[in-house]
Amino acid sequence: MQRYIIIATVAGFASGILELTSGQASARTHALKPLGDSLYEVTAPVQFKNGEVIGYDGEINKSLLQLVTPTSAEPGKLKTKKTSGKVKK
């Protein structure tokens, strides 16, 4: 499973398997089916904000690729540097 950091204001996922923290999943329980071991199947479209890290096992098409970038960070929310506006990778 590849991990990605959201680099757009919002990125949406309509299908696939996600690796999320319990906090990320609890905010989206209406759209996820728990699979165990921090894995969830997307049952309805879900969105993530800039700076969130997720694991994603699904198709990354060209439009989605513009909203995310690969990372080795753990799922969750990364801290941002307020002075530069860039997200730490």
TIPAFI-836102 format. One line per 5 residues: number of its first residue (from 1); their letters; for each residue x, y, z of N, C-alpha, C. Coordinates in steps of 0.02 Angstrom, whole numbers, plus 50000, padded with zeros to 5 digits. Each point is the difference from the previous one (the first is absolute). Layout:
BEGIN
NUM) A) X/Y/Z/X/Y/Z/X/Y/Z  ...
***
This chain:
BEGIN
1) MQRYI) 50043/49941/50000/49957/50059/50000/50045/50062/50000  49987/50043/49954/50038/50063/49994/49969/50052/50046  50042/50040/50032/49976/50056/50041/50008/50065/49962  49950/50044/50010/49999/50064/49965/49985/50056/50049  50028/50058/49986/49982/50061/50036/49956/50041/49954
6) IIATV) 49947/50027/50027/49955/50042/49961/50032/50068/49991  50009/50022/49938/50033/50064/49987/49952/50052/49973  49938/49980/49987/49949/50047/49978/49960/50023/50060  49957/50049/49992/49957/50022/50054/49957/49942/50024  49973/49962/49952/49958/49941/50015/50012/49949/49945
11) AGFAS) 50003/49936/50020/50005/49946/49951/49948/49947/50018  49965/49976/49949/49947/49951/50011/50017/49932/49972  49975/49948/50034/50010/49932/49980/49931/49966/49997  49984/49969/49944/49934/49969/49991/50001/49924/50009  50059/49970/49997/50005/49927/50008/50070/49982/50022
16) GILEL) 50009/49937/50016/50066/49975/50020/50003/49984/50074  50060/49981/50021/50014/49984/50070/50046/50054/50027  49982/50027/50060/50039/50052/50032/50031/49975/50065  50060/50024/50015/50030/49990/50065/49995/50067/50036  49964/50001/50057/49986/50062/50036/50013/49992/50074
21) TSGQA) 50008/50057/50034/50001/49998/50073/49928/49994/50024  49990/49983/50063/49932/49994/50026/49964/50067/49998  50037/50055/50009/49970/50067/49996/49976/50016/49930  50040/49983/49951/49981/50012/49931/49938/49959/49982  49999/49938/50022/49944/49955/49984/49936/50021/50037
26) SARTH) 50006/50021/50062/49940/50016/50039/49962/50059/49970  50035/50046/49968/49967/50057/49968/49965/49980/49935  50013/49939/49976/49973/49978/49936/49966/49932/50004  49975/49982/50059/49971/49933/50010/49942/49986/49953  49964/50051/49980/49942/49991/49955/50021/49976/49930
31) ALKPL) 50064/50007/49984/50023/49984/49932/50053/49946/49998  50013/49968/50057/50053/49950/50003/49976/49935/50031  50028/49945/49976/49986/49934/50029/50066/49976/50031  50002/49990/50067/50062/49978/50032/50020/49930/49977  50065/49992/49985/50027/49935/49979/50049/49972/50052
36) GDSLY) 50016/50040/50051/50049/49979/50050/50069/50027/49984  50044/50002/50050/50069/50024/49992/50005/50068/49968  49956/50047/50020/50000/50069/49975/49982/50006/49926  49969/49948/49972/49980/50001/49930/49924/50008/49995  49979/50038/49949/49929/50014/49990/49985/49999/49925
41) EVTAP) 49943/49970/49983/49977/50002/49931/49955/50061/49991  50011/50037/49947/49959/50059/49985/49934/49976/49971  49944/50017/50034/49934/49981/49976/49961/50060/49972  50023/50060/50015/49972/50062/49973/50058/50049/49996  49997/50049/49956/50056/50047/49993/50020/50033/50066
46) VQFKN) 50066/50003/50012/50027/50033/50059/50051/50052/49978  50009/50051/50042/50047/50054/49984/50050/50009/50057  50060/50022/49982/50052/50014/50047/50029/50069/49987  50022/50033/50053/50026/50068/49994/50075/50001/49989  50025/50057/49978/50071/50011/49990/50039/49981/50062
51) GEVIG) 50054/49962/49990/50044/49980/50054/49984/49934/50031  49943/49970/49984/49983/49935/50027/50038/49946/49962  50021/49949/50036/50035/49943/49970/49954/49939/50005  49994/49966/49944/49959/49940/49997/50038/49945/49963  49982/49938/50013/50022/49945/49959/49945/49986/49951
56) YDGEI) 50016/49987/49937/49949/49989/49949/50019/49943/49955  49955/49952/49995/50009/49943/49955/49945/50004/49949  50011/50040/49950/49950/50011/49947/50034/50033/49941  49961/50015/49950/50027/50031/49940/50013/50075/50011  50060/50021/49984/50017/50071/50002/49999/50024/49927
61) NKSLL) 49945/50032/49981/49995/50027/49932/50034/50068/49996  50003/50028/49941/50036/50064/49990/49971/50056/50042  49935/50004/50005/49970/50055/50038/50014/49992/50075  49999/49939/50026/50016/49988/50070/50074/50010/50014  50042/49983/49953/50072/50008/50008/50020/50073/50011
66) QLVTP) 49960/50046/49975/50014/50072/50010/49981/50023/50070  49965/49958/50039/49976/50018/50067/50040/49968/50056  50043/49952/49982/50038/49963/50051/50073/49993/49978  50042/49982/50048/50069/49983/49984/50021/49942/50045  50038/49953/49973/50022/49943/50041/50042/50022/50060
71) TSAEP) 49994/49963/50054/50037/50015/50061/50012/49935/50038  50047/50001/50046/50011/49942/50043/49974/50015/50071  49969/50057/50010/49974/50019/50065/49942/49955/50021  49989/49995/50065/49945/49963/50027/49934/50037/49987  49944/49964/49993/49935/50033/49991/49985/50047/50058
76) GKLKT) 49965/50053/49984/49982/50051/50050/50008/50069/49970  50007/50049/50042/50007/50070/49978/50072/50021/50012  50033/50024/49948/50068/50026/50007/49998/50072/50023  50050/50020/50037/50006/50069/50021/50027/50041/49942  49975/50060/49993/50023/50043/49946/50041/50057/50029
81) KKTSG) 50046/50025/49960/50038/50059/50020/49959/50061/49980  49980/50040/50048/49958/50058/49985/50037/50054/49961  50064/50002/50006/50038/50052/49966/50005/49987/49924  50007/49937/49981/50009/49986/49929/49936/49978/49966  49952/49975/50039/49939/49975/49970/50007/49932/49968
86) KVKK) 50059/49970/50005/50012/49934/49971/49992/49946/50053  49979/49942/49978/49991/49944/50044/50064/49960/50004  50020/49981/50061/50059/49957/50007/49986/49931/49973  50049/49972/49964/49991/49933/49972/50043/49951/50038
***
